[in-house]
């Protein structure tokens, strides 16, 4: 796998909806939300392409978390609102949006690892993309479904990662012009037990 950089990667956030998020039980929900917000901030700081998608917002799944609209207003407005197709990759508009980025490295997080993330991650790898799945910006209702999804992705060629690891990989060098803003994201959202920043970058 070639290194993922801001110049060769795109961020895909799948179904981080206020209703669906209540299904997550294997990891604290506030951690998933904080890490998702960190990924959004990171992509904005590094000017990476971002694709957001949701499923049946008018039903119990609900809208995407409001922080995404605040941090990524254009991707939020352009989000792919699926009618119900489970595997986002099977939605022609979603796949076309990914192709339009011109990026072959995809960073994916899905609100549920065992449904929203596993299927598009495997589908993208099967079509020649390199995929990193961010497991702590995703979650599952049961430990067994989470573990099976992780095993299935790993066996299918998906690289499993965590938010702090991915953020450091994209940063490359904390002394770069964006480094201070990236550190603020890391300390404010990803590592709050150890560090605290009053205000994340705007």
N, C-alpha and C positions, 0 to 999 in steps of 0.2 A: 504493500500500500504506500503510495506516495504521500508525503506530508500534506495535511489539510492546511490551507492558508486562506486568508480573507480574499485572495485574488482568484482562487480556484474552487471555492466552495459556496454552496447555497444552504440556507436554513429553511427547513420545512417543519412547521408546527401544526400538528394534526389533532383537531377536535378538542382543544383545551376549553371546553364549555362548562359553564357553572353547574349544570345538572349532571353531566357525565362524570365530572370530577369527583362526585360523591361516591362513585364506585371504588375509588382507590382506598385500599385498606392495608397494603403491605408496606407502605412508607407514609410518614406523616404528610397530610395533604398540604399543610403550609410550606413544607419543604419542596414539594412538587411545584407549587405556585411560585415560590421564590426563585427556584432554579429556572423555570420557564421565563420569568421576568428577566433574569440574568442573561439568558440566551438572547432574548429580544434586544436588550440594551447592547450586548456585545455586537450583534449584527448591525445595529444602527451606528454604533461608534466606528466600526470597521467598514461601513458602507457595503455590506454584503447583500446579495439578493435574498429576499424572504418571501416565502409563500405560506399563507395561512389557509386552512380549510376547516369547514364545520359540517356537521350532519344534522339535518332536521332541527334547525334552531327554534322553530315554532313549537316543537314538542317538548317532552320532559328534558331533553338534552340541554336546552336553553342556549343563550348566546355565548360567544367566546368571552373569556374573562376580560373585564373592562381595561385592565392595564395594557393589553395588547393594542387597543385603539389609541391609547395615550402615547405609547412608545413608538408604534409603527403605524401611523395614521393611513399612509398610502397602501401598504400591504393589507391593512385591515379593511379598507374600503374595497380593495380588489379581491378579497378573500373568495375562495371557491366554496359556495354554499351547495353541498351535495344533497340530492333529494332523498338519499337513503342507502346508496351503494356503500358497502362495508369497506372494501379495499379502496382507499383513495386513489391508488394508482390506476384503477379501472375506470375512473372518471376522466373522460377525454380532456376536459378543461384543465384538470389538475395536472395531468401528464404533459399537456401542451405548455402549461405555465412553467413546469420544470425544464422542459426542453428549451424554452425561450431564454432561460438564464444563461445557457451556454456552458454551464458548470457540470463537470462529471463527478465531483465530490459532493455528496449530499449529507448534511447533518439533519437527523430526524429525531423528533420527540413526538410521542403520541399520548394522549391523555390516558389511554389504557394500553399497556405494553402488550397484553394478550389478545387484543383485537385491533386497535387503531394503529399500532406501530408495527407489529410483526408482519402483517401482510404487505403493506407498501414497501417496507424495508427489503423483504425477500424479492418482491417483484422488481424493484429497482436494480438490485444486484444481478438478477437474472438477465437484465437488459444492458449490463455492462457498466453500471455506475458503481462507484465506491461509496459505501454507506457507513456512517457512524451513528449508532443508536444511543441516545443520551438517556440512560436508565433512571436517573434520579430527577428527570423532568417528565417522567412517565410512571405508571403504576398499574396495579391489578387488584381485582377483588379478593383473590386468594393467592397464597404463597405458591401453591402447586401450579396454577395457571401462569403466574409470573415466571417461575423457574422453567416451565416447559417452553414458554415463548423465548426466553433467553437462550435455552439450548438449541431451539430450532433456528433462531437467527444466527447464532455462532456457527452451527453446522452448515448453514447456507451462505456463509461468507460475509456476514455483517460484522463489523467491528463494534464491540460493546464498550461504552465509555461512560464517564460521569462529567457533570458540568464543570467542576474545577479543572479536571484534566483537559477537557476540550478548550476551555477558555485559555489556559496556559499554552496549549498547542497553537491556537490562533494568534495569541499575543506575540509569540516568538521571542520578543525582547521587551522587557518592561520599560526600557529607556527610550523606546520609540515614541513618536509624538503622541500616539493614542494611549501609551502605557499607563499614565496616571489615571485616566478615565476607566480603563479596564481594571486596574487595581481597586478603584472605588467600587466597581460592580462586584468584584470578587469579595471584598470585605463587607460590603453592605448587604449582599443577598445570599452569597454562597457559604461564607464562613462567619455568620453572625455570632456564634457562641464565643469565638476567639477575638473577633475584631468588630468594630462598629464605625460606620460612617453616617453622619447625620443626614446627608443628602446625597443620593446617587447622582451621577452626571446627568445633565439635561440636554 
